[in-house]
Amino acid sequence: MNTARIVVLVIALGAGGVAAYLASGYDNKPAPIAPVAEKLPTVEVLVAKSDIQLGQAVKADDLLWQTWPQATASSAFIRRDSRPNAQNEIGGSIARVPLMQGEPIREQKLVKADGSGFMAAILPSGMRAVSTEISAETGAGGFILPNDRVDIVLTRRLKNPDTNGPTGGNDLILSEVVLTNIRVLAIDQAPKEKDGQTTVIGKTVTLELKPEQVATLSASRQGGTLTLALRSIADASAADGSPDEALKQRQSAGVNVIRYGVQTRQLTSQK
C-alpha cells in the first residue's frame, strides 16, 4: 500500500469519527420544551341545545350547560355556579323570541305561562291583543310578519252633498292614519315563500294595543276599511303608537280626499 492511499484512509476515518461524535452529541441534546399556554378561567352557562321557535314551550331537555370563557360571559347569562337547577326551573317557560342552537339563555327571552295561553303569556303588562280582518290588499301583500311594526290607515266613503257637480255628486273618499307604530303579534296563517321571500297572507291579524287604542281601532273598523302600512325597521321606534301621536300626524299631514276623480290633500282641524 503506497503512502497516498494511507493518507486518504486516515483522513476518511478521521472525518467519520468526527461525524459520529457530532451525531451522538446532537441526539443527546434535550428537545426544547414548548411553553404551556395559560388556561383561561371559564364558567358553565345555559344554552339552547337546538333551535327554539317563537312560542315554543321550553323543556329541560331543550337546554344544556356549555363552557364559556369567564371574561366573555355576560352577567345576563344563567350560570351553573349560581343556579345549578336552572334547567328544571326554566322548564315549562315559553320562548318570547326565537332562540338559535348554542345561544345563551336569558330570562328576558322567556316567560312563564302559569297555565295561560301563549298570547297571554307573551303580551306585555298593560297591553291588549286585538284582532281585525285583513286581506292581501290591506296587509301589504302578505309581507307583514309577526313582530313587524305597522301604521293603520282608515279609508272612508262619504256621501257628496254637491249633487250639481260635473260627476253628479260622486261619493268622497277620505283616508287618514288612525294609529301608528303598532306591533303585529300574530297572523292566522303559516309563513310561505313568495318570490323568494317569506310572506304570510291571512284573513286576521292580531295587534298589540294600549287600552285607549282598542276603542280607536274598534270605531275605525266600523267606520270604513282598515289598511296596514308596513314600517321600516329603521324607524320602528320613531313614534309610540298612541292616538295623540296619530292625531298630530293627521293634523300636520292632513287627509287624502278624492273628489270627481281628482285626489287632493286637506288639513284636518280635529282637536
Backbone hydrogen bonds, N-H to C=O, Kabsch-Sander energy under -0.5 kcal/mol:
donor,donor_aa,acceptor,acceptor_aa,energy
6,I,2,N,-1.6
7,V,3,T,-2.1
8,V,4,A,-2.2
9,L,5,R,-2.4
10,V,6,I,-2.1
11,I,7,V,-2.2
12,A,8,V,-2.3
13,L,9,L,-2.4
14,G,10,V,-2.3
15,A,11,I,-2.5
16,G,12,A,-2.3
17,G,13,L,-2.1
18,V,14,G,-2.3
19,A,15,A,-2.4
20,A,16,G,-2.3
21,Y,17,G,-2.2
22,L,18,V,-2.5
23,A,19,A,-2.5
24,S,20,A,-2.3
25,G,21,Y,-2.4
26,Y,22,L,-2.2
27,D,23,A,-2.3
28,N,24,S,-1.5
29,K,26,Y,-0.9
34,A,32,P,-0.5
37,A,35,P,-0.5
43,V,68,W,-2.8
45,V,43,V,-0.6
45,V,66,Q,-2.9
46,L,78,I,-2.2
47,V,64,L,-2.7
48,A,103,E,-1.8
49,K,62,D,-3.3
50,S,62,D,-0.7
52,I,99,L,-3.0
55,G,95,A,-2.8
56,Q,53,Q,-2.1
58,V,93,S,-3.2
62,D,59,K,-1.5
63,L,60,A,-1.5
64,L,47,V,-1.9
66,Q,45,V,-2.7
68,W,43,V,-3.4
70,Q,41,P,-2.6
72,T,69,P,-1.1
73,A,69,P,-0.8
73,A,70,Q,-0.6
74,S,72,T,-0.7
77,F,74,S,-1.4
78,I,105,I,-0.7
79,R,77,F,-0.7
80,R,44,E,-2.6
83,R,79,R,-2.2
86,A,83,R,-1.6
89,E,85,N,-2.0
90,I,86,A,-2.7
91,G,87,Q,-1.0
92,G,58,V,-3.5
93,S,90,I,-2.3
94,I,111,V,-3.1
95,A,56,Q,-2.0
96,R,109,K,-2.7
97,V,109,K,-0.8
99,L,52,I,-3.0
102,G,48,A,-2.9
103,E,100,M,-2.2
105,I,46,L,-2.8
109,K,106,R,-1.4
110,L,107,E,-1.6
111,V,94,I,-1.8
113,A,92,G,-0.6
116,S,113,A,-1.9
121,A,117,G,-1.7
122,I,118,F,-2.0
123,L,119,M,-1.3
127,M,124,P,-1.8
128,R,209,L,-3.4
130,V,128,R,-0.6
130,V,207,L,-2.3
132,T,205,V,-2.1
134,I,203,K,-1.9
139,G,135,S,-1.5
141,G,136,A,-2.3
142,G,139,G,-1.5
143,F,140,A,-1.6
144,I,139,G,-0.7
145,L,143,F,-0.6
147,N,184,V,-3.7
148,D,145,L,-2.0
150,V,182,I,-2.4
151,D,229,A,-2.5
152,I,179,L,-2.9
153,V,151,D,-0.6
153,V,227,T,-2.9
154,L,176,E,-3.3
155,T,225,T,-2.6
156,R,174,L,-3.4
158,L,156,R,-0.5
158,L,172,L,-3.2
160,N,169,G,-0.5
163,T,161,P,-1.7
165,G,162,D,-1.0
168,G,165,G,-1.7
172,L,158,L,-3.2
173,I,258,I,-1.1
174,L,156,R,-2.7
174,L,172,L,-0.6
175,S,256,N,-1.3
176,E,154,L,-2.1
178,V,152,I,-2.5
178,V,176,E,-0.6
179,L,152,I,-1.3
182,I,150,V,-3.3
183,R,208,E,-0.6
184,V,148,D,-2.7
185,L,183,R,-0.6
185,L,206,T,-2.7
186,A,206,T,-1.4
188,D,204,T,-1.9
189,Q,187,I,-1.0
192,K,199,T,-3.2
194,K,197,Q,-3.2
197,Q,194,K,-1.4
199,T,192,K,-3.4
200,V,142,G,-4.0
202,G,200,V,-0.8
205,V,132,T,-2.6
206,T,186,A,-3.0
207,L,130,V,-3.4
207,L,205,V,-0.5
208,E,183,R,-2.5
209,L,128,R,-3.2
209,L,207,L,-0.7
213,Q,210,K,-1.1
214,V,210,K,-1.2
214,V,211,P,-0.6
215,A,211,P,-0.8
216,T,212,E,-0.9
217,L,213,Q,-2.5
218,S,214,V,-2.4
219,A,215,A,-2.5
220,S,216,T,-2.2
221,R,217,L,-2.4
222,Q,218,S,-1.4
223,G,219,A,-1.1
224,G,220,S,-0.9
225,T,155,T,-2.5
227,T,153,V,-2.4
228,L,138,T,-3.2
229,A,151,D,-3.1
229,A,227,T,-0.5
230,L,228,L,-0.6
231,R,149,R,-2.9
235,D,232,S,-0.9
236,A,233,I,-0.8
238,A,235,D,-1.7
246,A,242,S,-2.2
247,L,243,P,-2.7
248,K,244,D,-2.3
249,Q,245,E,-2.0
250,R,246,A,-2.3
251,Q,247,L,-2.6
252,S,248,K,-2.1
253,A,249,Q,-3.0
254,G,250,R,-2.5
255,V,266,Q,-2.7
256,N,175,S,-1.3
257,V,264,T,-3.3
258,I,173,I,-1.8
259,R,257,V,-0.7
259,R,262,V,-2.8
262,V,259,R,-1.9
264,T,257,V,-3.4
266,Q,255,V,-2.3
268,T,250,R,-0.7
